[in-house]
Amino acid sequence: MERLAAMTGGAPAAAVRLSGITKTFDGVPVLRDVACGIAPGSVHALLGGNGSGKSTLLKILAGVHQADQGGTITIRGQEHATGSYGPAIARRSGLRFVHQDLGLVPDLTVSENFALESGYPRRAGLAISWRELRRSARTILEQAHVDVDPQTLVRDLRPSDRTLVAIARALRDGDEHLTLVLDEPTASLSQHEAKVLLEAIRRCQRRGQTIVYVSHRLPEVLAIADRISVLRDGVLVADQDVADLDESGIVTLMTGQELRRQTARSGPGTGAPAILKVGALAAAPLREVSLTVRRHEIVGIAGLLGSGRSTLLRTLFGQAGPEGGGFEVDGVPARFRSPRDAIRRGVALVPEDRGADAAFADLPLWENVSATVIGKYWSGWRMARASERRDAIGLIETFGIRSATADAPFTHLSGGNQQKAVLARWLRLDPRLLLLDEPTQGVDAPARADIHELVRQHVARGNAALVVSSDFEELEALCHRVIVLRDGTQVAELDGPRLTEAAIAGLTQTARKESTRD
Ligand SMILES: Nc1ncnc2c1ncn2[C@@H]1O[C@H](COP(=O)(O)OP(=O)(O)OP(=O)(O)O)[C@@H](O)[C@H]1O
């Protein structure tokens, strides 16, 4: 590419160039006059805090949202006015998108998922040619270096393989002129799986393809991106090479402030009273798990998918019954038949899938924040709506939840702000035992620091927290102790100076045997 530029004496046409991109939702601007270019053959990361406008910009590029009049989107020299740009132009121009939800149908095979977009091959007589379907799927997978059987149900694939299949599908008809746009492809992957995906991105780049990449994982961005564009409150505040940057430099660009470094404090010691005591708990895949979480303590659970980490939290929250053993909360045996029983005993779970499991998607933000404390506002014959709303708005401010208004539907919030809203709602109940499943997935670095601080303050008030995270750096920063699970069994416990990201990674990976379900 550079050679071509040198020979022709000019810079190569940008793969994509945006100019004057503004987007207003209900009168509120979320992107303001954004202009940037993406060099062909580069990996270009689009960064910014939660709610800064990244997904909106990608949706404009995909033609899903239309930007306000007056801007242009130029793809390989072809200029389009924002008013006339749509999904068909994006596709024709070689833009391919892999969104966070991947768009794969779990109950169909990989080859059937490919056929959903390209159509089923048919024999004379119009019968579907299953053999041809498998053959073409195999070719697509081979070209993308994805080692999965096209007959596998998507549901049975490992998460990283699902993402690789979605990428293979996006690029199946492609050449080096394609631009692949990935929205947080590694958000729900373990570090090992993320590495596999980053290698696939590098392969695309070696083929000459251009990659636009949104991620909150800054070490990953530093490892893979050539250039970054940074959005802050809908304004492009930086567009520069990665070479001169480090993590804290990027955070400063994103926020205008330096990143607060977090350090775990020393734990409460073995003399502190136990809030949770688990004894020989069995709930497939968990076997004989015993652990204690004390007052003022944050305990982490590390393990690969299939290790039983989420099952542990679900069991403690009454969503699954133990098959053996049991647990006590505050010294009293707990036999929860439902989350309602758990909540009554002061146990709260903030689940991993905040969209499906934790939120009321159609209700406004303020009602989502107050949904667990409705009883408090019931005055016998009517709801004290005004004071409920006032309190919720106060909470939205305290938690730094960014939204155009408190009345915005929950689904209009950016991912990180959704997570803060769900956490705010549960912390309001002041639970004795806070269970957190991937608490900062998809959350930007400053908001992550805020969430960690909120959890610390919560346990400082005499409570306890049990945290499952695939982000081992998070476990090191947040927890007093970390228990490592492998295939449903406890294999190690780390604390003090032994509690490091590297140690956790080593212990979870040893004798790796990943399964697809947790
Ligand atoms: N359909 C919509 N209607 C109204 N407002 C919206 C809509 N979609 C997004 N917004 C608002 O636009 C702003 C930018 O959101 P966007 O999802 O683009 O942020 P983001 O940078 O991708 O955040 P995250 O990192 O949390 O995913 C947010 O304030 C969001 O609430």
PDBQT file of the ligand as one rigid body, heavy atoms in Angstrom, charges set to zero:
ROOT
HETATM    1  N1  LIG A 601     -32.058   4.822  19.273  1.00  0.00    +0.000 N 
HETATM    2  C1  LIG A 601     -31.651   5.774  20.132  1.00  0.00    +0.000 A 
HETATM    3  N2  LIG A 601     -32.489   6.753  20.543  1.00  0.00    +0.000 NA
HETATM    4  C2  LIG A 601     -32.078   7.714  21.406  1.00  0.00    +0.000 A 
HETATM    5  N3  LIG A 601     -30.817   7.809  21.901  1.00  0.00    +0.000 NA
HETATM    6  C3  LIG A 601     -29.939   6.873  21.528  1.00  0.00    +0.000 A 
HETATM    7  C4  LIG A 601     -30.300   5.800  20.617  1.00  0.00    +0.000 A 
HETATM    8  N4  LIG A 601     -29.216   5.022  20.423  1.00  0.00    +0.000 NA
HETATM    9  C5  LIG A 601     -28.218   5.572  21.167  1.00  0.00    +0.000 A 
HETATM   10  N5  LIG A 601     -28.650   6.681  21.820  1.00  0.00    +0.000 N 
HETATM   11  C6  LIG A 601     -27.838   7.554  22.707  1.00  0.00    +0.000 C 
HETATM   12  O1  LIG A 601     -26.703   7.966  21.976  1.00  0.00    +0.000 OA
HETATM   13  C7  LIG A 601     -25.566   8.074  22.834  1.00  0.00    +0.000 C 
HETATM   14  C8  LIG A 601     -24.413   7.293  22.208  1.00  0.00    +0.000 C 
HETATM   15  O2  LIG A 601     -24.709   5.896  22.345  1.00  0.00    +0.000 OA
HETATM   16  P1  LIG A 601     -23.787   4.755  21.697  1.00  0.00    +0.000 P 
HETATM   17  O3  LIG A 601     -24.499   3.459  21.877  1.00  0.00    +0.000 OA
HETATM   18  O4  LIG A 601     -23.413   5.162  20.320  1.00  0.00    +0.000 OA
HETATM   19  O5  LIG A 601     -22.518   4.837  22.655  1.00  0.00    +0.000 OA
HETATM   20  P2  LIG A 601     -21.216   3.893  22.677  1.00  0.00    +0.000 P 
HETATM   21  O6  LIG A 601     -20.041   4.823  22.558  1.00  0.00    +0.000 OA
HETATM   22  O7  LIG A 601     -21.326   2.813  21.668  1.00  0.00    +0.000 OA
HETATM   23  O8  LIG A 601     -21.277   3.335  24.160  1.00  0.00    +0.000 OA
HETATM   24  P3  LIG A 601     -20.851   1.862  24.809  1.00  0.00    +0.000 P 
HETATM   25  O9  LIG A 601     -19.378   1.849  24.886  1.00  0.00    +0.000 OA
HETATM   26  O10 LIG A 601     -21.434   1.943  26.191  1.00  0.00    +0.000 OA
HETATM   27  O11 LIG A 601     -21.461   0.782  23.970  1.00  0.00    +0.000 OA
HETATM   28  C9  LIG A 601     -25.992   7.569  24.193  1.00  0.00    +0.000 C 
HETATM   29  O12 LIG A 601     -26.270   8.678  25.018  1.00  0.00    +0.000 OA
HETATM   30  C10 LIG A 601     -27.266   6.801  23.905  1.00  0.00    +0.000 C 
HETATM   31  O13 LIG A 601     -28.124   6.859  25.026  1.00  0.00    +0.000 OA
ENDROOT
TORSDOF 0
